[in-house]
Amino acid sequence: MPTYEYRCLDCHHLFDRVEPLAEHGEKVPACPRCKSRHVEQVLTPFFAKTSHKA
């Protein structure tokens, strides 16, 4: 499952959350520090690991 990073726009706390692809975007997560739902997703780099050798 992918991990998404969020920033609270009220208290500026950065937090991450593991969400299934099917559930991502359905509802805005609450900030674990201040409980605000005024958050934005932070775009982060990612890598893909496969079991196939090049």
DRENTORKOL-3810 file (N, C-alpha, C; in nm, 4 decimals):
REM DRENTORKOL-3810
@n.u->0.0843; n.v->-0.1182; n.w->0.0000; ca.u->0.0000; ca.v->0.0000; ca.w->0.0000; c.u->0.0886; c.v->0.1242; c.w->0.0000
@n.u->0.0508; n.v->0.2237; n.w->-0.0749; ca.u->0.1310; ca.v->0.3466; ca.w->-0.0807; c.u->0.1176; c.v->0.4304; c.w->0.0469
@n.u->0.2217; n.v->0.5058; n.w->0.0747; ca.u->0.2230; ca.v->0.5996; ca.w->0.1858; c.u->0.2147; c.v->0.7401; c.w->0.1273
@n.u->0.1221; n.v->0.8193; n.w->0.1780; ca.u->0.1025; ca.v->0.9560; ca.w->0.1314; c.u->0.1430; c.v->1.0517; c.w->0.2424
@n.u->0.2051; n.v->1.1624; n.w->0.2045; ca.u->0.2472; ca.v->1.2622; ca.w->0.3022; c.u->0.1558; c.v->1.3838; c.w->0.2914
@n.u->0.1201; n.v->1.4377; n.w->0.4078; ca.u->0.0298; ca.v->1.5526; ca.w->0.4149; c.u->0.0903; c.v->1.6605; c.w->0.5018
@n.u->0.0470; n.v->1.7859; n.w->0.4789; ca.u->0.0851; ca.v->1.9006; ca.w->0.5608; c.u->-0.0425; c.v->1.9683; c.w->0.6082
@n.u->-0.0501; n.v->1.9925; n.w->0.7373; ca.u->-0.1635; ca.v->2.0654; ca.w->0.7930; c.u->-0.1432; c.v->2.2134; c.w->0.7646
@n.u->-0.2418; n.v->2.2780; n.w->0.7080; ca.u->-0.2327; ca.v->2.4196; ca.w->0.6749; c.u->-0.2597; c.v->2.5092; c.w->0.7958
@n.u->-0.3083; n.v->2.4509; n.w->0.9060; ca.u->-0.3332; ca.v->2.5288; ca.w->1.0272; c.u->-0.2116; c.v->2.5294; c.w->1.1199
@n.u->-0.1555; n.v->2.4106; n.w->1.1513; ca.u->-0.0425; ca.v->2.4051; ca.w->1.2458; c.u->0.0894; c.v->2.3698; c.w->1.1768
@n.u->0.0876; n.v->2.3449; n.w->1.0445; ca.u->0.2059; ca.v->2.3164; ca.w->0.9624; c.u->0.2740; c.v->2.1839; c.w->0.9963
@n.u->0.2031; n.v->2.0950; n.w->1.0614; ca.u->0.2568; ca.v->1.9628; ca.w->1.0964; c.u->0.2612; c.v->1.8743; c.w->0.9717
@n.u->0.3749; n.v->1.8063; n.w->0.9494; ca.u->0.3869; ca.v->1.7096; ca.w->0.8402; c.u->0.3597; c.v->1.5709; c.w->0.8955
@n.u->0.2771; n.v->1.4944; n.w->0.8255; ca.u->0.2485; ca.v->1.3577; ca.w->0.8691; c.u->0.2251; c.v->1.2712; c.w->0.7475
@n.u->0.2427; n.v->1.1415; n.w->0.7652; ca.u->0.2184; ca.v->1.0500; ca.w->0.6545; c.u->0.1121; c.v->0.9498; c.w->0.6946
@n.u->0.0559; n.v->0.8896; n.w->0.5922; ca.u->-0.0563; ca.v->0.7988; ca.w->0.6130; c.u->-0.0539; c.v->0.6918; c.w->0.5047
@n.u->-0.0716; n.v->0.5669; n.w->0.5455; ca.u->-0.0778; ca.v->0.4555; ca.w->0.4520; c.u->-0.2240; c.v->0.4392; c.w->0.4113
@n.u->-0.2486; n.v->0.4462; n.w->0.2803; ca.u->-0.3856; ca.v->0.4360; ca.w->0.2286; c.u->-0.3883; c.v->0.3439; c.w->0.1081
@n.u->-0.4876; n.v->0.2565; n.w->0.0985; ca.u->-0.5041; ca.v->0.1785; ca.w->-0.0243; c.u->-0.5377; c.v->0.2716; c.w->-0.1409
@n.u->-0.4977; n.v->0.2342; n.w->-0.2598; ca.u->-0.5261; ca.v->0.3174; ca.w->-0.3774; c.u->-0.6748; c.v->0.3447; c.w->-0.3931
@n.u->-0.7576; n.v->0.2473; n.w->-0.3619; ca.u->-0.9022; ca.v->0.2626; ca.w->-0.3789; c.u->-0.9599; c.v->0.3672; c.w->-0.2829
@n.u->-0.8967; n.v->0.3880; n.w->-0.1673; ca.u->-0.9494; ca.v->0.4814; ca.w->-0.0681; c.u->-0.8870; c.v->0.6204; c.w->-0.0779
@n.u->-0.7730; n.v->0.6334; n.w->-0.1448; ca.u->-0.7057; ca.v->0.7629; ca.w->-0.1525; c.u->-0.7925; c.v->0.8639; c.w->-0.2265
@n.u->-0.8101; n.v->0.9783; n.w->-0.1662; ca.u->-0.8891; ca.v->1.0840; ca.w->-0.2279; c.u->-1.0355; c.v->1.0817; c.w->-0.1916
@n.u->-1.0820; n.v->0.9780; n.w->-0.1220; ca.u->-1.2236; ca.v->0.9724; ca.w->-0.0845; c.u->-1.2576; c.v->1.0720; c.w->0.0261
@n.u->-1.1675; n.v->1.0836; n.w->0.1256; ca.u->-1.1903; ca.v->1.1800; ca.w->0.2329; c.u->-1.0574; c.v->1.2388; c.w->0.2756
@n.u->-1.0627; n.v->1.3591; n.w->0.3282; ca.u->-0.9421; ca.v->1.4295; ca.w->0.3718; c.u->-0.9070; c.v->1.3795; c.w->0.5121
@n.u->-0.7815; n.v->1.3379; n.w->0.5332; ca.u->-0.7443; ca.v->1.2915; ca.w->0.6672; c.u->-0.7348; c.v->1.4085; c.w->0.7652
@n.u->-0.7515; n.v->1.3786; n.w->0.8919; ca.u->-0.7374; ca.v->1.4798; ca.w->0.9965; c.u->-0.5925; c.v->1.4848; c.w->1.0434
@n.u->-0.5463; n.v->1.6019; n.w->1.0768; ca.u->-0.4117; ca.v->1.6208; ca.w->1.1305; c.u->-0.4049; c.v->1.5517; c.w->1.2675
@n.u->-0.3036; n.v->1.4683; n.w->1.2894; ca.u->-0.2938; ca.v->1.4001; ca.w->1.4188; c.u->-0.2594; c.v->1.4947; c.w->1.5345
@n.u->-0.2046; n.v->1.6118; n.w->1.5037; ca.u->-0.1661; ca.v->1.7065; ca.w->1.6092; c.u->-0.2838; c.v->1.7934; c.w->1.6527
@n.u->-0.3495; n.v->1.8608; n.w->1.5559; ca.u->-0.4546; ca.v->1.9565; ca.w->1.5926; c.u->-0.5954; c.v->1.9118; c.w->1.5504
@n.u->-0.6041; n.v->1.7982; n.w->1.4822; ca.u->-0.7320; ca.v->1.7387; ca.w->1.4377; c.u->-0.8014; c.v->1.8175; c.w->1.3268
@n.u->-0.7339; n.v->1.9143; n.w->1.2682; ca.u->-0.7913; ca.v->1.9928; ca.w->1.1592; c.u->-0.7984; c.v->1.9075; c.w->1.0322
@n.u->-0.8971; n.v->1.9315; n.w->0.9502; ca.u->-0.9069; ca.v->1.8653; ca.w->0.8198; c.u->-0.8601; c.v->1.9590; c.w->0.7079
@n.u->-0.7978; n.v->2.0692; n.w->0.7445; ca.u->-0.7458; ca.v->2.1665; ca.w->0.6485; c.u->-0.6021; c.v->2.1258; c.w->0.6142
@n.u->-0.5890; n.v->2.0162; n.w->0.5370; ca.u->-0.4582; ca.v->1.9610; ca.w->0.5027; c.u->-0.4423; c.v->1.9537; c.w->0.3513
@n.u->-0.3164; n.v->1.9481; n.w->0.3078; ca.u->-0.2880; ca.v->1.9312; ca.w->0.1658; c.u->-0.1885; c.v->1.8178; c.w->0.1499
@n.u->-0.1965; n.v->1.7488; n.w->0.0390; ca.u->-0.1022; ca.v->1.6412; ca.w->0.0105; c.u->0.0288; c.v->1.7017; c.w->-0.0368
@n.u->0.1389; n.v->1.6490; n.w->0.0139; ca.u->0.2726; ca.v->1.6915; ca.w->-0.0261; c.u->0.3232; c.v->1.5908; c.w->-0.1281
@n.u->0.3673; n.v->1.6397; n.w->-0.2425; ca.u->0.4193; ca.v->1.5498; ca.w->-0.3448; c.u->0.5627; c.v->1.5123; c.w->-0.3102
@n.u->0.5886; n.v->1.3831; n.w->-0.3031; ca.u->0.7199; ca.v->1.3326; ca.w->-0.2670; c.u->0.7685; c.v->1.2354; c.w->-0.3735
@n.u->0.8996; n.v->1.2199; n.w->-0.3873; ca.u->0.9520; ca.v->1.1215; ca.w->-0.4831; c.u->0.9221; c.v->0.9794; c.w->-0.4343
@n.u->0.9195; n.v->0.8862; n.w->-0.5280; ca.u->0.8938; ca.v->0.7477; ca.w->-0.4919; c.u->0.9812; c.v->0.6582; c.w->-0.5772
@n.u->0.9902; n.v->0.5333; n.w->-0.5383; ca.u->1.0603; ca.v->0.4359; ca.w->-0.6195; c.u->0.9763; c.v->0.3093; c.w->-0.6241
@n.u->0.9939; n.v->0.2366; n.w->-0.7302; ca.u->0.9207; ca.v->0.1111; ca.w->-0.7472; c.u->1.0200; c.v->-0.0033; c.w->-0.7436
@n.u->0.9896; n.v->-0.1029; n.w->-0.6650; ca.u->1.0764; ca.v->-0.2196; ca.w->-0.6536; c.u->1.0027; c.v->-0.3375; c.w->-0.7164
@n.u->1.0692; n.v->-0.4046; n.w->-0.8089; ca.u->1.0078; ca.v->-0.5193; ca.w->-0.8728; c.u->1.0909; c.v->-0.6436; c.w->-0.8441
@n.u->1.0355; n.v->-0.7561; n.w->-0.8717; ca.u->1.1075; ca.v->-0.8814; ca.w->-0.8481; c.u->1.1823; c.v->-0.9261; c.w->-0.9733
@n.u->1.1656; n.v->-0.8555; n.w->-1.0830; ca.u->1.2325; ca.v->-0.8910; ca.w->-1.2083; c.u->1.3713; c.v->-0.8290; c.w->-1.2158
@n.u->1.4678; n.v->-0.9055; n.w->-1.2623; ca.u->1.6032; ca.v->-0.8527; ca.w->-1.2787; c.u->1.6179; c.v->-0.7958; c.w->-1.4184
@n.u->1.6920; n.v->-0.6899; n.w->-1.4293; ca.u->1.7113; ca.v->-0.6231; ca.w->-1.5583; c.u->1.8075; c.v->-0.6987; c.w->-1.6457
END
